[in-house]
């Protein structure tokens, strides 16, 4: 079931065209990761899909009654302001204790409701943001660089958590990331964005695409190969799916890897 799709989406900020003719979609139970260099329009794409940013042309279509849980790229809190995790989970909409406890348990933070937000580690903070997103019982989770600032073990643990959430709830997951070495193995489909979609397909396909290599090079091939080997023993992400061809007629063919990016 298609949860959300965009058709020929174009976004401009002043004279600058940030997104050009982007067509994409995400289905229930699918993990899709958007990769691209700094300033390539990744965060803008998420905000346009959410309706936060307006498009000059193109359409965004949502399934009827779609509930979206959103984890923003940054959430800056005044560390001097007292705010417990439990109170934070009731912003902006109050939730009961049972729902809050269930959400914290799901993200691996049971019993943390009384903790001050300012006292959380980076990994705990991101998990609390995810818990808040899960409180709406989303059909679709949208995450904008959710592991920014975490170390590599923290990144890997967070993406394993996302896979568990997908497995347990059947929600679709759309995320922007710069953690290419981990994300490529944690995704069913990868969209490589540089103001337009350069290439799209399974991780193996995309990482061998010339457009992907031109943007990211081959710097983490060794680390990724090691991760992918271990990951393949646990489950397989349809490595034989066909490559996607963009409108410039590029040929896309495939294997698996990744490296660095940031906001769009």
MIMARLO-945901 format. One record per residue (C-alpha): residue in three letters; x, y negated, z negated. Coordinates in Angstrom, 1 decimal. Layout:
% residues N
site r:ALA xx:X yy:Y zz:Z
...
END
This chain:
% residues 264
site r:UNK xx:0.0 yy:0.0 zz:0.0
site r:UNK xx:1.4 yy:-3.4 zz:1.0
site r:UNK xx:1.5 yy:-5.7 zz:-2.0
site r:UNK xx:2.8 yy:-8.9 zz:-0.4
site r:UNK xx:4.1 yy:-9.9 zz:3.0
site r:UNK xx:5.4 yy:-13.0 zz:4.8
site r:UNK xx:5.0 yy:-13.7 zz:8.5
site r:UNK xx:7.4 yy:-16.1 zz:10.3
site r:UNK xx:7.9 yy:-18.1 zz:7.1
site r:UNK xx:9.9 yy:-21.4 zz:7.6
site r:UNK xx:10.8 yy:-23.7 zz:4.7
site r:UNK xx:12.6 yy:-27.1 zz:5.1
site r:UNK xx:14.0 yy:-29.4 zz:2.5
site r:UNK xx:14.2 yy:-32.7 zz:4.2
site r:UNK xx:16.1 yy:-32.2 zz:7.5
site r:UNK xx:17.6 yy:-28.9 zz:6.3
site r:UNK xx:15.9 yy:-25.7 zz:7.4
site r:UNK xx:16.4 yy:-23.3 zz:4.4
site r:UNK xx:14.3 yy:-20.4 zz:5.8
site r:UNK xx:13.7 yy:-19.8 zz:9.4
site r:UNK xx:11.0 yy:-17.4 zz:10.7
site r:UNK xx:11.3 yy:-14.9 zz:7.9
site r:UNK xx:9.0 yy:-11.8 zz:8.2
site r:UNK xx:9.1 yy:-9.2 zz:5.5
site r:UNK xx:7.0 yy:-7.2 zz:3.1
site r:UNK xx:7.0 yy:-5.1 zz:0.0
site r:UNK xx:4.9 yy:-2.0 zz:-0.8
site r:UNK xx:3.9 yy:-0.5 zz:-4.1
site r:UNK xx:6.6 yy:1.6 zz:-5.8
site r:UNK xx:9.4 yy:0.2 zz:-3.6
site r:UNK xx:12.6 yy:-1.6 zz:-4.8
site r:UNK xx:13.7 yy:-4.2 zz:-2.3
site r:UNK xx:16.8 yy:-6.3 zz:-2.9
site r:UNK xx:17.5 yy:-9.6 zz:-1.1
site r:UNK xx:21.2 yy:-10.3 zz:-0.6
site r:UNK xx:23.0 yy:-13.2 zz:0.9
site r:UNK xx:25.8 yy:-15.8 zz:0.4
site r:UNK xx:25.4 yy:-18.9 zz:-1.7
site r:UNK xx:22.8 yy:-21.3 zz:-0.3
site r:UNK xx:21.3 yy:-18.7 zz:2.1
site r:UNK xx:17.7 yy:-19.3 zz:0.9
site r:UNK xx:17.3 yy:-16.3 zz:-1.4
site r:UNK xx:15.7 yy:-18.0 zz:-4.4
site r:UNK xx:13.8 yy:-20.3 zz:-2.0
site r:UNK xx:12.3 yy:-17.1 zz:-0.4
site r:UNK xx:11.1 yy:-15.9 zz:-3.8
site r:UNK xx:9.6 yy:-19.2 zz:-4.7
site r:UNK xx:7.9 yy:-19.5 zz:-1.4
site r:UNK xx:6.4 yy:-16.0 zz:-1.8
site r:UNK xx:5.2 yy:-17.1 zz:-5.3
site r:UNK xx:3.6 yy:-20.3 zz:-3.9
site r:UNK xx:6.0 yy:-22.5 zz:-5.9
site r:UNK xx:7.6 yy:-23.9 zz:-2.7
site r:UNK xx:5.5 yy:-24.8 zz:0.3
site r:UNK xx:6.3 yy:-23.6 zz:3.8
site r:UNK xx:6.2 yy:-25.8 zz:6.9
site r:UNK xx:4.9 yy:-22.8 zz:8.9
site r:UNK xx:4.2 yy:-19.1 zz:8.5
site r:UNK xx:1.9 yy:-17.3 zz:6.1
site r:UNK xx:2.2 yy:-15.3 zz:2.9
site r:UNK xx:-0.4 yy:-12.6 zz:2.3
site r:UNK xx:-1.1 yy:-10.9 zz:-1.0
site r:UNK xx:-3.2 yy:-7.8 zz:-1.7
site r:UNK xx:-6.5 yy:-8.6 zz:-3.5
site r:UNK xx:-6.1 yy:-9.0 zz:-7.3
site r:UNK xx:-2.3 yy:-8.8 zz:-7.1
site r:UNK xx:-0.6 yy:-9.3 zz:-10.5
site r:UNK xx:3.0 yy:-10.5 zz:-10.4
site r:UNK xx:5.5 yy:-10.5 zz:-13.2
site r:UNK xx:8.3 yy:-13.0 zz:-12.6
site r:UNK xx:11.8 yy:-13.2 zz:-14.1
site r:UNK xx:13.4 yy:-16.5 zz:-13.1
site r:UNK xx:17.1 yy:-17.0 zz:-12.4
site r:UNK xx:17.7 yy:-19.2 zz:-15.3
site r:UNK xx:15.8 yy:-20.0 zz:-18.5
site r:UNK xx:17.6 yy:-22.6 zz:-20.6
site r:UNK xx:16.5 yy:-22.7 zz:-24.2
site r:UNK xx:17.5 yy:-25.3 zz:-26.9
site r:UNK xx:19.5 yy:-23.1 zz:-29.2
site r:UNK xx:18.6 yy:-25.4 zz:-32.1
site r:UNK xx:14.9 yy:-24.8 zz:-31.6
site r:UNK xx:13.5 yy:-21.9 zz:-33.8
site r:UNK xx:11.8 yy:-19.4 zz:-31.5
site r:UNK xx:11.3 yy:-15.8 zz:-32.4
site r:UNK xx:11.1 yy:-13.1 zz:-29.7
site r:UNK xx:7.5 yy:-12.4 zz:-30.7
site r:UNK xx:6.5 yy:-16.0 zz:-30.3
site r:UNK xx:8.3 yy:-16.3 zz:-27.0
site r:UNK xx:6.3 yy:-13.3 zz:-25.7
site r:UNK xx:3.1 yy:-15.2 zz:-26.3
site r:UNK xx:4.2 yy:-18.1 zz:-24.1
site r:UNK xx:2.3 yy:-19.3 zz:-22.1
site r:UNK xx:-0.4 yy:-16.7 zz:-22.8
site r:UNK xx:-1.0 yy:-15.2 zz:-26.2
site r:UNK xx:-0.6 yy:-11.4 zz:-26.5
site r:UNK xx:-1.5 yy:-9.2 zz:-29.4
site r:UNK xx:1.1 yy:-7.5 zz:-31.6
site r:UNK xx:0.5 yy:-4.0 zz:-30.1
site r:UNK xx:1.1 yy:-5.3 zz:-26.5
site r:UNK xx:4.2 yy:-7.1 zz:-27.6
site r:UNK xx:5.6 yy:-4.1 zz:-29.4
site r:UNK xx:4.9 yy:-1.9 zz:-26.4
site r:UNK xx:6.6 yy:-4.3 zz:-24.0
site r:UNK xx:9.7 yy:-4.5 zz:-26.2
site r:UNK xx:9.8 yy:-0.7 zz:-26.6
site r:UNK xx:9.7 yy:-0.3 zz:-22.8
site r:UNK xx:12.7 yy:-2.5 zz:-22.3
site r:UNK xx:14.7 yy:-0.8 zz:-25.0
site r:UNK xx:14.3 yy:-3.4 zz:-27.7
site r:UNK xx:11.9 yy:-1.9 zz:-30.3
site r:UNK xx:11.4 yy:-3.9 zz:-33.5
site r:UNK xx:13.2 yy:-7.0 zz:-32.2
site r:UNK xx:10.1 yy:-9.3 zz:-32.5
site r:UNK xx:11.4 yy:-11.2 zz:-35.5
site r:UNK xx:14.8 yy:-11.9 zz:-34.0
site r:UNK xx:15.5 yy:-15.5 zz:-33.0
site r:UNK xx:15.8 yy:-16.0 zz:-29.2
site r:UNK xx:19.0 yy:-18.1 zz:-29.7
site r:UNK xx:20.6 yy:-15.1 zz:-31.5
site r:UNK xx:20.2 yy:-12.6 zz:-28.6
site r:UNK xx:23.0 yy:-11.3 zz:-26.5
site r:UNK xx:22.8 yy:-12.0 zz:-22.7
site r:UNK xx:21.6 yy:-8.5 zz:-22.0
site r:UNK xx:18.9 yy:-8.7 zz:-24.8
site r:UNK xx:17.8 yy:-12.1 zz:-23.5
site r:UNK xx:17.3 yy:-10.7 zz:-20.0
site r:UNK xx:15.4 yy:-7.7 zz:-21.3
site r:UNK xx:13.1 yy:-10.0 zz:-23.3
site r:UNK xx:12.4 yy:-11.9 zz:-20.1
site r:UNK xx:11.5 yy:-8.6 zz:-18.4
site r:UNK xx:9.3 yy:-7.6 zz:-21.3
site r:UNK xx:7.4 yy:-10.9 zz:-20.9
site r:UNK xx:7.0 yy:-10.2 zz:-17.2
site r:UNK xx:5.7 yy:-6.7 zz:-17.9
site r:UNK xx:3.0 yy:-8.0 zz:-20.3
site r:UNK xx:0.8 yy:-9.0 zz:-17.3
site r:UNK xx:0.9 yy:-5.3 zz:-16.2
site r:UNK xx:2.2 yy:-6.3 zz:-12.8
site r:UNK xx:1.7 yy:-4.6 zz:-9.5
site r:UNK xx:4.8 yy:-6.5 zz:-8.4
site r:UNK xx:7.9 yy:-7.6 zz:-10.3
site r:UNK xx:9.9 yy:-10.4 zz:-8.8
site r:UNK xx:13.3 yy:-10.9 zz:-10.3
site r:UNK xx:15.7 yy:-13.7 zz:-9.3
site r:UNK xx:19.3 yy:-12.6 zz:-10.1
site r:UNK xx:18.2 yy:-11.0 zz:-13.4
site r:UNK xx:21.7 yy:-9.8 zz:-14.4
site r:UNK xx:23.5 yy:-13.0 zz:-13.9
site r:UNK xx:26.2 yy:-13.4 zz:-16.6
site r:UNK xx:26.1 yy:-9.7 zz:-17.7
site r:UNK xx:29.1 yy:-7.5 zz:-17.5
site r:UNK xx:29.1 yy:-4.5 zz:-15.2
site r:UNK xx:27.9 yy:-1.9 zz:-17.7
site r:UNK xx:25.1 yy:-4.4 zz:-18.7
site r:UNK xx:24.2 yy:-4.8 zz:-15.0
site r:UNK xx:24.0 yy:-1.0 zz:-14.4
site r:UNK xx:21.9 yy:-0.5 zz:-17.5
site r:UNK xx:19.5 yy:-3.2 zz:-16.5
site r:UNK xx:19.0 yy:-1.7 zz:-13.0
site r:UNK xx:18.5 yy:1.7 zz:-14.5
site r:UNK xx:15.8 yy:0.1 zz:-16.6
site r:UNK xx:14.2 yy:-1.4 zz:-13.5
site r:UNK xx:14.1 yy:2.0 zz:-11.9
site r:UNK xx:12.5 yy:3.5 zz:-15.0
site r:UNK xx:9.8 yy:0.7 zz:-14.9
site r:UNK xx:9.1 yy:1.4 zz:-11.2
site r:UNK xx:8.9 yy:5.2 zz:-11.9
site r:UNK xx:6.6 yy:4.7 zz:-15.0
site r:UNK xx:4.3 yy:2.0 zz:-13.6
site r:UNK xx:4.4 yy:2.4 zz:-9.8
site r:UNK xx:5.1 yy:-1.3 zz:-9.5
site r:UNK xx:6.9 yy:-2.7 zz:-6.5
site r:UNK xx:10.1 yy:-4.6 zz:-7.3
site r:UNK xx:11.5 yy:-7.5 zz:-5.3
site r:UNK xx:14.8 yy:-9.0 zz:-6.5
site r:UNK xx:17.6 yy:-11.3 zz:-5.5
site r:UNK xx:21.0 yy:-10.2 zz:-6.6
site r:UNK xx:24.7 yy:-10.9 zz:-6.4
site r:UNK xx:25.6 yy:-7.6 zz:-8.0
site r:UNK xx:26.1 yy:-5.8 zz:-4.7
site r:UNK xx:28.2 yy:-2.9 zz:-5.9
site r:UNK xx:25.4 yy:-1.9 zz:-8.3
site r:UNK xx:22.3 yy:-3.1 zz:-6.4
site r:UNK xx:23.0 yy:-1.3 zz:-3.2
site r:UNK xx:22.7 yy:2.0 zz:-4.9
site r:UNK xx:19.7 yy:0.9 zz:-7.0
site r:UNK xx:17.6 yy:-0.2 zz:-4.0
site r:UNK xx:15.3 yy:1.6 zz:-1.6
site r:UNK xx:15.6 yy:-1.2 zz:1.0
site r:UNK xx:18.0 yy:-4.2 zz:1.3
site r:UNK xx:17.3 yy:-7.4 zz:3.2
site r:UNK xx:20.4 yy:-9.4 zz:4.2
site r:UNK xx:19.4 yy:-13.1 zz:4.3
site r:UNK xx:21.3 yy:-16.0 zz:5.7
site r:UNK xx:18.4 yy:-18.5 zz:6.3
site r:UNK xx:16.9 yy:-15.8 zz:8.5
site r:UNK xx:16.9 yy:-12.0 zz:8.1
site r:UNK xx:20.3 yy:-10.8 zz:9.5
site r:UNK xx:19.6 yy:-7.1 zz:8.9
site r:UNK xx:17.3 yy:-4.9 zz:6.9
site r:UNK xx:17.1 yy:-1.2 zz:6.1
site r:UNK xx:18.3 yy:1.4 zz:3.6
site r:UNK xx:21.5 yy:0.5 zz:1.7
site r:UNK xx:23.6 yy:2.9 zz:3.8
site r:UNK xx:22.3 yy:1.3 zz:7.0
site r:UNK xx:22.7 yy:-2.3 zz:6.0
site r:UNK xx:26.2 yy:-2.0 zz:4.6
site r:UNK xx:27.5 yy:-0.8 zz:7.9
site r:UNK xx:25.7 yy:-3.5 zz:9.9
site r:UNK xx:28.1 yy:-6.0 zz:11.5
site r:UNK xx:26.1 yy:-8.9 zz:10.1
site r:UNK xx:26.4 yy:-7.6 zz:6.6
site r:UNK xx:30.1 yy:-7.0 zz:6.9
site r:UNK xx:30.6 yy:-10.5 zz:8.4
site r:UNK xx:28.9 yy:-12.0 zz:5.3
site r:UNK xx:30.4 yy:-9.8 zz:2.6
site r:UNK xx:33.5 yy:-8.1 zz:3.9
site r:UNK xx:34.6 yy:-4.7 zz:2.5
site r:UNK xx:36.0 yy:-5.7 zz:-0.8
site r:UNK xx:34.2 yy:-3.4 zz:-3.1
site r:UNK xx:34.0 yy:-0.3 zz:-0.8
site r:UNK xx:36.0 yy:1.9 zz:-3.2
site r:UNK xx:34.0 yy:1.0 zz:-6.3
site r:UNK xx:30.7 yy:1.4 zz:-4.5
site r:UNK xx:31.7 yy:4.8 zz:-2.9
site r:UNK xx:32.4 yy:6.1 zz:-6.5
site r:UNK xx:29.0 yy:4.8 zz:-7.8
site r:UNK xx:27.1 yy:6.0 zz:-4.7
site r:UNK xx:28.6 yy:9.5 zz:-5.0
site r:UNK xx:27.4 yy:9.8 zz:-8.6
site r:UNK xx:24.0 yy:8.2 zz:-7.8
site r:UNK xx:23.4 yy:10.6 zz:-4.8
site r:UNK xx:23.5 yy:13.6 zz:-7.2
site r:UNK xx:20.6 yy:12.2 zz:-9.2
site r:UNK xx:18.3 yy:11.2 zz:-6.4
site r:UNK xx:18.3 yy:10.1 zz:-2.8
site r:UNK xx:17.0 yy:6.9 zz:-1.3
site r:UNK xx:16.0 yy:8.0 zz:2.2
site r:UNK xx:19.4 yy:7.6 zz:3.9
site r:UNK xx:18.1 yy:8.6 zz:7.2
site r:UNK xx:15.7 yy:5.7 zz:7.6
site r:UNK xx:16.1 yy:3.8 zz:10.8
site r:UNK xx:17.9 yy:0.4 zz:10.9
site r:UNK xx:15.8 yy:-2.8 zz:11.4
site r:UNK xx:16.7 yy:-5.0 zz:14.3
site r:UNK xx:16.4 yy:-8.8 zz:13.9
site r:UNK xx:15.1 yy:-11.2 zz:16.5
site r:UNK xx:18.6 yy:-12.0 zz:17.8
site r:UNK xx:18.9 yy:-8.5 zz:19.3
site r:UNK xx:21.7 yy:-7.5 zz:17.0
site r:UNK xx:22.4 yy:-3.8 zz:16.6
site r:UNK xx:22.3 yy:-2.5 zz:13.0
site r:UNK xx:23.7 yy:0.9 zz:12.0
site r:UNK xx:24.7 yy:2.3 zz:8.6
site r:UNK xx:26.3 yy:3.2 zz:5.2
site r:UNK xx:26.6 yy:1.6 zz:1.7
site r:UNK xx:28.4 yy:-1.3 zz:-0.3
site r:UNK xx:28.4 yy:-4.9 zz:-1.8
site r:UNK xx:30.0 yy:-8.1 zz:-3.4
site r:UNK xx:29.1 yy:-11.7 zz:-4.6
site r:UNK xx:26.2 yy:-14.2 zz:-4.2
site r:UNK xx:24.1 yy:-16.8 zz:-6.0
site r:UNK xx:21.1 yy:-19.1 zz:-5.7
site r:UNK xx:19.4 yy:-20.0 zz:-2.5
END
